[in-house]
Amino acid sequence: MSAHSPGTGSRRDFLRGMAAVSAAVAGAPLFTACTSGTGTAAGAQGRIGDHYPAGYGRIIEASQDEDGLTIYSNTSQENWAPLFAGFQERYPWADNLAVTALGSTEVFQRFYSEDAGHGSAADLLVANAPQEWARFAGRDAALAYDTPERPFFDDKLEGLPGVFALTIDPVVIGYNTLLLEDVRLPRSLADVARLCESDPARFRDRVTTYALSNAYGFAINHTYAATADDPWATLDRIIPFVRTETSAGAMVDKLVLGEYAISYFQSGGVIALTAEQSEGLIDWSYIEDGTPLVPRSACILRDAPNVNTAKLFIDHALSYAGQVQLSEGGLTPHRGDLRDDDAPGHYDAIVDAVGAGNAILVGYEELGDADVTALTRRWEQARSA
């Protein structure tokens, strides 16, 4: 995601190439990508970096005897499309990439249910749900794997054993510009609060954010409340005007329809694509008084049926080319050697845009019932004020 100011032309830099991506996936089977299955392991070996170990060819060769890849994920097809295309260009025999589209919590619940029975069909889990990942870590279900791409990342790469942050994505403020054409577009939560208080009847139930029942939304709210400077001084002023939603898609759809004027803690990758295609109706901004950034993490499951293909996928996603492809899909790569021209809006560029003191990294923290109850009660207290 690239640095952005509302009302400017930088949306096209933000999601460069996304119109082409959307056209490429339109009409395709919803979450399956296929190729002709041609290509050789020797050819693929020739296209990996010199920093890969000499024995890596054995992983490539073994993957040719496997049956594609099954991923349980809450990432959209549009976000995945450039990465899948690049992966299958490099490894064309991986001709069956099956991705099950689930909610952030459901990714884990489905795996747990299957694992308790006859075993899971999944090779990889991918989700931006730090609290769920913290719970998952206690199950010893992730494969220990040392990616050859590790030297190009800092300690944000593997926050938990075997769990790799593919991207670290911001949440933002989104808005319907037609409904706000007579006011200054908000760039901070303080701006949102001032707008709501300036015309309470106009903004009552016209602001939205994630419900706390959404694992992604809860993690964002908990981290913001624990980290931002005097957060409740602002949240107490906004929450009385809020109606919550359980998904980013619902929030964006209702912004487009005009049911909402403003969303906050909105998934940046989701609203950016909508903004690009909306001809100016939808716009967005980083949150100047504190932008949470959430890892979109992946792990290879210890009992993955297609473990070698899963290793190839993780390594490709973390490679230079893979990180650029994730950027083209509207996500935020964090590899240290990325050039701005190749991946506008990589993690370091966002931190530069909002300021290090306003970049709030959401960590992997398992919260107890007392934590959940405390935040829920505090939120409801603000709501009923």
Secondary structure, 3 states (H helix, E strand, C coil): CCCCCCCCCCHHHHCCCHHHHHHHHCCCCCCEECCCCCCCHHHHHCCCCCCCCCCHHHHHHHHCCCCCEEEEECCCHHHHHHHHHHHHHHCCCCCCEEEEECCHHHHHHHHHHHHHCCCCCCCEEEECCHHHHHHHHCCCCECCCCCCCHHHCCCCCCCECCEEEEEEEEEEEEEECCCCCCCCCCCCHHHHHHHHHHCHHHHCCCEEEECCCCHHHHHHHHHHHHHCCCHHHHHHHHHHHEEEECCHHHHHHHHHHCCCCEEEEEEHHHHHHHHHHCCCCEEEECCCCCEEEEEEEEEEECCCCCHHHHHHHHHHHHCHHHHHHHHHCCCCCCCCCCCCCCCCCCHHHHHHHHCHHHEEECCCCCCCHHHHHHHHHHHHHHHCC
